[in-house]
Amino acid sequence: MTDKKLILTITKLTTGYNSSPVLNNINFSVYSDDFIGVIGPNGGGKTTLVKAILGLIKPWIGKVVYAREIDKNGGIGYLPQINNIDRKFPISVMDVVLSGLVRKQRLFKGFSKKEKIGASQLIEEMGIGELSLKPIGELSGGQLQRVFLSRSVISNPSLLILDEPNTYVDNNFESELYEKLRTLNKKMAIIIVSHDVGMISSYVKTIACVNKELHYHESNIISEEQLQSYNCPIKLITHGDVPHTVLGQHKH
């Protein structure tokens, strides 16, 4: 991408569930060339932030404003946590991928030949071409991850959001996944939610720590002291040249 364009802006966002606040006074902007790693403790609000961006939860205070870039392209692509997927639903791999093209105004319309060819090409690129007619209930976690990644990018969105994508990724696909994301980042902004800053730090450009509040770190290199100053209870552990992370104790 040659021009850095604003994708969305979050201003003074406070929200949560029932009467319990989860996020407090969040200020955050996303640009077209961003590759942002979102880290933080369980219960700190990472998934709630994703829901707020997707419009699945309304702000109590503040707002989320989308730039025209979102509507001009394919909107927002979303790769959810695979454990939230109903594998018993009778739908094929091809139909799942094509469903990423469905919008309200065309809900009952069929798909064009060009769209079906595009879906087939994506499935082939993900290494699951032979599974295109298989029901999703027969797939492994890694195969299912490939299917839903294809679904999330088929509309060429302006922004791609991934919620803990390595949870069910098989070892053969994990490094391939991040390399695919690096390639996709050339044409879309990416937000990846992860508990493992060591894994994602080699790929993301910047890091946002979410623990009720949000602290934005404009680099992919972050120290334990900086994490503590951000109130982000994650400890960095390094084995040789490969960093790993564990969550420290924290208070809700």
N, C-alpha and C positions, 0 to 999 in steps of 0.2 A: 504494500500500500504506500502511495506517495504522499497522500494528504491525511493528516491526523484530524479526524472528525469526532465531534462529541456524540456519544451513543445515548447516554442517559446521565441524569444527575439526581442524587438523593440528598435532600436538604432537611436537616433537623428531624429525622425520622425517629419516632418512638412508637413501638407497637408490641403486641404480644397476644396472649390467648386468655379469654374470659377477662378477669381483672388483674392478671399477672403480666407485668411488662417483661419482655425478653430482650428487646433492643432499646437503647436509650440514646437519643440525640445523635443519630448517625448522619454523617456528612461524607459523601462519596461520589466520585464521578468516574465514568468509564469512557475511554476513547477507542477509536477504531483499530489502533494497533496494539492495544493492551493485551497482555497475557498475565492475569492476576491470580496468584495463589491465595486462597482464603483459608486461614488456619485458626485454631482455637480449641478450647476444651469442649467436651461433650456438654450440652446444655448451655453453651455460651451464646448461641444464636446464629450459627452459621447457616443452618437450613432455613431458619426464619428469615434471614436476609435474602436467601434465594427466593423464598415464597413472596416476599415483598416486591422483589424485582419482577417476578412473573405475574404479579397482580393477584396472587392467590390469597393474600392477606392484606387488609386495608390498614393504612397508617392511622394511628390515633392522633398523632401530631406530625406535622411535616408533610412531605410529599415526595413522590417519585415521578420525575418528568422525563419522557422519552423524546429523543430528537427525531426529526423527520427521517433520518437514516434508517431507523427501525422499520418504519412502514414502507419505505422505498424498496428495501431489500426483503428478505424472507423473514423478517421479524426476529424472534429469539428462538434459538434451538436449545433443547433441554434434554440432558441425559440424566435421568433420576437414579437413585439407588436401586439396584436390581432386586433387592429383597422386598421392594414395594410393588413389584410387578405380579399380576395374577397370571400364573403360568397355565392355569386350567382353562383360561379363555380360549375358545376354538378359533384361532387365527393363525395364518401362515406367516413365514418370514417375509415374503414379498408384500403381503397386505400390511404388515406392521411398518415396513419401510415406506410404503406409499402413503400410509396414514399421516406421515409427516408433512404431506402436501395439503391436507384437508384444512380448509378454513370455513367459517360459518357460511359465507356466501356461496360455497360450492359443495356443501356437505353431502348433497344427494346426487351430485354429478359424477360421472365416471372419469377415469384417468386416460389421458391421451397416450398414443403410441410412443411419443417422445418421452413422456414422463415414465412410462414403464421401462423403456430402454435405459433411461438414466438410473432408475432403481436397480435394474439388473447389473449395470456397470458398477454401481456402488457396492452391491453385495459381492460381486467378483473381487473388487479391490480389497474387501475386508477378508477375503479368503474363505468365504462360506457360500460360494456360488452353487455348490451341490445341495445346499440346504434350503434353497429358495421356496420350495413348496412344502417344506416340513412345518408341522405345527410347533409353536414356540415351547410347548410343554415337553418336547423331546430333546431340547437343547441343553447343553452344559452352561454353566455360568459364564464362561469366557465367550462361548458362541452367542449367547444372549446379549452380552455386552456389545459385541460387534454389530448385532442387529439394531440395537437401539442407538448406537453411535451413527449408523447409517441413517436411521430415521431422523435424528436430530440435525443432520447437516444437509439433507436432501433438498431443502428449500433455499440453500445458500444464505443462511441468516446473517444478520449484522453482528449478532452476539451469540456465542455458544456458552452454555452453563453446564458444568458437569459436577454432580454431587457425589463425592467419594467414588470415583470411577474405578479405582483399583481394588475395590472390595471383593469383586467376584471375577477379576481378570485372571486368566491362567498365565503361568510364567512365560509362555511363548509369546503372548500378546502384550504383556505389560510394557516392555521397552518399545515395541512397535506402536502401541497406543500413543505414547508420548511423542514419538517421532511424527506420527500422523497429526497430532495436535500442533506441533511446531510448524508443519506445512500448512495446516488450516489457518494458522494465525497470520499468514501472509495475506489472507483475504477476509478475515473476521476477527473481532475481539473475542477473547476467551476468559472466562472465570472458572477456576477449578477449585472446588472445596475438598480439602484433604486434612487428615490428622498427621500426615507424614511430611513435614517440611523438608526432611532430608531427601526424599524421593523427588519432590516436585521442584526443589530449588535449582536443579540443573536445567530446567525447562522454562519456568515462569520468569517474567521480567521484574515483577514487583510482588510484594506480599502485603496482605491486609490481615491483621489479627483481630478477631471478633470474640469478645468476652463481655457481653452486654453493650459495651461501647466498641467503636471501631478505630483502630490505629493503623494508618497507612504508611508502609515502608517502601520508599521509592527505589528499591533494589531487591535483587534476589539473594543477596548476602546479608544475613542477619545474625547477630550474636545473642548469646543467652542473656547478657546484660540488657540488651535492647528489648528482648522479649519481656523481661521482668519490668522494665520501665513502661511497657505497653500494657501491663497487667495481663499478660498472656502466659499462663503457667505451663509452658512447654520447655523441656530440657533437651538440649542438643547433645547427642552422643556420637563420637566419631570412631569408627573402626578402620584404621588405615586411611585410605582416601575416600571411603564411602561413608557419608554421614547418615545417622539414623536418629529417630526421635522417640521419646516417650513422654506421656503426659504427666506433669507434676500434680501435686495436690492443689485443690482450689476450693474456694468457698462460693456457693451460689448466692 
